Amino acid sequence: MFKLYYAPTSPYVRKVMITAHCLGLAEQIEQLASAAHPINRDERIATFNPLAKVPALQTAEGLTLYDSRVICEYLDSYAGGSLFPREGLPRWTSLTRQALGDGLLDAAMLMRYEAVARPADKQWDAWTDGQLTKVRAALADIERQVVSFSTVPDDIGLITLGCGLGYLDFRFADLDWRADHPATAAWFAVFEQHPAMLATRPFE
């Protein structure tokens, strides 16, 4: 049994749980409630991760792991999976797509924190605009690559990109990213119907 500090709205937790579902490990993960916040530290999480960020995982042997990249690769190795290609061009392509998805998420979450965690009189429009530029650039690169994507979550890069697009739908529906990225929209319409995606959709 694994123990995972989680938040139902965290796209990084979702990434771990999609990975777990794809590997048949979801039922082996005990989800521990937490109150992850960029300012207000939850000391419960800090028992697993000194940064007090989710996701944070503890294995049956007591090994503690963080962040989502490390946890997902550990789970794939533990299950003898193939979500992380082992060598050559497939591996570097997958890991770079994971970095693109994580970067999209980082920028989107910084926009979210600016709006909900920072006092209104201290919010900085140029900061938000800078993060939005990163989101749009990531979307443009996904649109360029998407013709080669599988329509199922069989690769950590695609899982991460799927989490990124799902987070935009969840927190930034007014962005309407599909309007300018029709190929990505068509791909995601199929990808998000996979059981692992459906089982991990965020909720408040």
VEXRO-803509 format. One record per residue (C-alpha): x, y, z. Coordinates in steps of 0.25 Angstrom, whole numbers, plus 5000, padded with zeros to 4 digits. Example, Ala and Ser with C-alpha at 12.3 -4.5 7.8 and 13.67 -1.06 7.14 Angstrom:
BEGIN
r east=5049	north=4982	up=5031
r east=5055	north=4996	up=5029
# end
This chain:
BEGIN
r east=5000	north=5000	up=5000
r east=5005	north=5014	up=4996
r east=5001	north=5027	up=5004
r east=4999	north=5039	up=4996
r east=4997	north=5053	up=5000
r east=4987	north=5059	up=4990
r east=4978	north=5071	up=4987
r east=4966	north=5068	up=4977
r east=4969	north=5080	up=4969
r east=4984	north=5078	up=4967
r east=4988	north=5075	up=4953
r east=5001	north=5069	up=4958
r east=4993	north=5059	up=4967
r east=4984	north=5056	up=4955
r east=4997	north=5053	up=4947
r east=5001	north=5043	up=4958
r east=4987	north=5037	up=4959
r east=4986	north=5035	up=4944
r east=4999	north=5028	up=4944
r east=4994	north=5019	up=4955
r east=4981	north=5016	up=4948
r east=4989	north=5012	up=4935
r east=4998	north=5003	up=4943
r east=4987	north=4996	up=4951
r east=4992	north=5002	up=4964
r east=4981	north=5012	up=4967
r east=4975	north=5003	up=4977
r east=4988	north=5002	up=4985
r east=4989	north=5016	up=4988
r east=4983	north=5022	up=5000
r east=4980	north=5037	up=4998
r east=4983	north=5046	up=5010
r east=4975	north=5059	up=5011
r east=4983	north=5071	up=5011
r east=4982	north=5086	up=5010
r east=4993	north=5090	up=5000
r east=4995	north=5105	up=4999
r east=5006	north=5113	up=4993
r east=5006	north=5122	up=5006
r east=5000	north=5114	up=5017
r east=5008	north=5102	up=5020
r east=5002	north=5089	up=5023
r east=5011	north=5082	up=5033
r east=5004	north=5069	up=5030
r east=5010	north=5069	up=5016
r east=5023	north=5073	up=5021
r east=5024	north=5059	up=5028
r east=5026	north=5053	up=5014
r east=5032	north=5066	up=5007
r east=5039	north=5077	up=5014
r east=5034	north=5086	up=5003
r east=5020	north=5083	up=5008
r east=5015	north=5082	up=4993
r east=5006	north=5071	up=4987
r east=5008	north=5061	up=4982
r east=5016	north=5054	up=4992
r east=5017	north=5039	up=4993
r east=5021	north=5029	up=5003
r east=5024	north=5014	up=4999
r east=5021	north=5002	up=5008
r east=5036	north=5002	up=5011
r east=5036	north=5016	up=5016
r east=5042	north=5022	up=5004
r east=5037	north=5037	up=5002
r east=5036	north=5042	up=4988
r east=5033	north=5056	up=4982
r east=5030	north=5062	up=4972
r east=5020	north=5057	up=4961
r east=5032	north=5054	up=4952
r east=5039	north=5045	up=4962
r east=5026	north=5038	up=4967
r east=5021	north=5035	up=4953
r east=5035	north=5029	up=4949
r east=5036	north=5021	up=4962
r east=5022	north=5015	up=4960
r east=5025	north=5012	up=4945
r east=5037	north=5004	up=4950
r east=5030	north=4998	up=4961
r east=5019	north=4992	up=4952
r east=5029	north=4989	up=4941
r east=5021	north=4998	up=4932
r east=5025	north=5005	up=4919
r east=5020	north=5020	up=4921
r east=5035	north=5024	up=4922
r east=5042	north=5019	up=4909
r east=5055	north=5013	up=4913
r east=5065	north=5019	up=4903
r east=5068	north=5026	up=4890
r east=5059	north=5037	up=4883
r east=5046	north=5032	up=4889
r east=5051	north=5034	up=4903
r east=5056	north=5048	up=4901
r east=5043	north=5052	up=4893
r east=5034	north=5047	up=4904
r east=5042	north=5054	up=4915
r east=5042	north=5067	up=4907
r east=5027	north=5066	up=4905
r east=5026	north=5064	up=4920
r east=5034	north=5076	up=4922
r east=5026	north=5084	up=4913
r east=5013	north=5080	up=4920
r east=5019	north=5083	up=4934
r east=5023	north=5096	up=4929
r east=5009	north=5099	up=4924
r east=5004	north=5095	up=4937
r east=5014	north=5103	up=4945
r east=5010	north=5116	up=4937
r east=4995	north=5113	up=4938
r east=4996	north=5111	up=4953
r east=5005	north=5124	up=4955
r east=4993	north=5131	up=4948
r east=4983	north=5125	up=4957
r east=4991	north=5128	up=4970
r east=4993	north=5142	up=4965
r east=4978	north=5144	up=4965
r east=4974	north=5136	up=4977
r east=4985	north=5136	up=4987
r east=4991	north=5150	up=4985
r east=4983	north=5162	up=4990
r east=4977	north=5170	up=4979
r east=4985	north=5183	up=4982
r east=4998	north=5175	up=4980
r east=4994	north=5167	up=4967
r east=5003	north=5170	up=4955
r east=4997	north=5170	up=4941
r east=5010	north=5168	up=4934
r east=5013	north=5156	up=4943
r east=5000	north=5150	up=4938
r east=5002	north=5154	up=4924
r east=5016	north=5147	up=4924
r east=5011	north=5134	up=4929
r east=4999	north=5134	up=4919
r east=5010	north=5136	up=4908
r east=5016	north=5123	up=4913
r east=5003	north=5116	up=4913
r east=5000	north=5121	up=4898
r east=5014	north=5117	up=4894
r east=5012	north=5103	up=4900
r east=4999	north=5101	up=4893
r east=5005	north=5105	up=4880
r east=5016	north=5095	up=4881
r east=5006	north=5084	up=4885
r east=4998	north=5088	up=4872
r east=5010	north=5086	up=4864
r east=5013	north=5072	up=4870
r east=4999	north=5066	up=4872
r east=4998	north=5059	up=4859
r east=5008	north=5049	up=4864
r east=5001	north=5047	up=4878
r east=4995	north=5034	up=4882
r east=4980	north=5036	up=4886
r east=4982	north=5028	up=4899
r east=4991	north=5031	up=4912
r east=5002	north=5021	up=4908
r east=5013	north=5031	up=4910
r east=5017	north=5040	up=4922
r east=5019	north=5052	up=4912
r east=5004	north=5051	up=4907
r east=4999	north=5049	up=4921
r east=5005	north=5062	up=4925
r east=5000	north=5069	up=4913
r east=4986	north=5064	up=4916
r east=4987	north=5069	up=4930
r east=4991	north=5082	up=4925
r east=4979	north=5084	up=4916
r east=4970	north=5078	up=4926
r east=4975	north=5089	up=4936
r east=4972	north=5100	up=4926
r east=4958	north=5095	up=4924
r east=4956	north=5094	up=4939
r east=4962	north=5107	up=4943
r east=4962	north=5116	up=4931
r east=4950	north=5112	up=4922
r east=4949	north=5126	up=4917
r east=4963	north=5125	up=4911
r east=4956	north=5116	up=4900
r east=4969	north=5109	up=4896
r east=4962	north=5100	up=4886
r east=4958	north=5112	up=4877
r east=4972	north=5114	up=4871
r east=4977	north=5100	up=4873
r east=4967	north=5091	up=4865
r east=4976	north=5079	up=4864
r east=4979	north=5079	up=4879
r east=4965	north=5080	up=4882
r east=4961	north=5068	up=4873
r east=4972	north=5060	up=4879
r east=4968	north=5063	up=4894
r east=4953	north=5060	up=4891
r east=4957	north=5046	up=4889
r east=4969	north=5046	up=4899
r east=4960	north=5051	up=4911
r east=4950	north=5040	up=4909
r east=4960	north=5029	up=4914
r east=4956	north=5023	up=4927
r east=4968	north=5028	up=4934
r east=4965	north=5042	up=4930
r east=4951	north=5041	up=4934
r east=4954	north=5035	up=4947
r east=4963	north=5046	up=4951
r east=4955	north=5059	up=4946
r east=4957	north=5070	up=4956
r east=4946	north=5075	up=4965
r east=4945	north=5085	up=4976
# end
